[in-house]
């Protein structure tokens, strides 16, 4: 049982509008404060979420992410196959396709028509001619 002032990582992720895998990453990276239960499980104090709540009300929370390559679009296709899922976003007249976990799709509740942001992290960019 969780104290009313302590949330499981999944509850904390839902409260600020991010995925559970993202919350786990934040915890392991030390980006968000947690306390450990006697069994070694992380719990997030409710007040530790305060600094993230304004970002969650922005256009998907991406305002708090260091990556600058953020493409706002609309989900046009979601295909779940086993542990993975293909998500296609329409960004203007272009399409951006990402392969992410099926769990992430479920946690984000992605479906066609939803607004979403593609975050692109790359060390190289290739240019070609059409």
VENGIPE-V69778 format. One line per field, one symbol per residue. ss: DSSP state (H for helix, E for strand, - for the rest). phi: phi as a letter, one per 40 degrees, with the letter a starting at -180 (. if undefined). Layout:
ss = ???
phi = ???
This chain:
ss = -----EEEHHHHHHHH---HHHHHHHHHH-----EE-----EEEEHHHHHHHHHHHH----HHH-----EEEEEEEEEEEE--EEEEEEEE--EEEEEEEEHHHHHHH------EEEEE-----------
phi = .bcccbbcdccccccbgbccdccdcdcccgcbcbbbcdcgccbbcdcccdccccccccchgccbbccccbbcabcbabbcbgcbabbbbcbgcbbbbbbbccdcccccfcadgccabcbbbacbbbbbbc
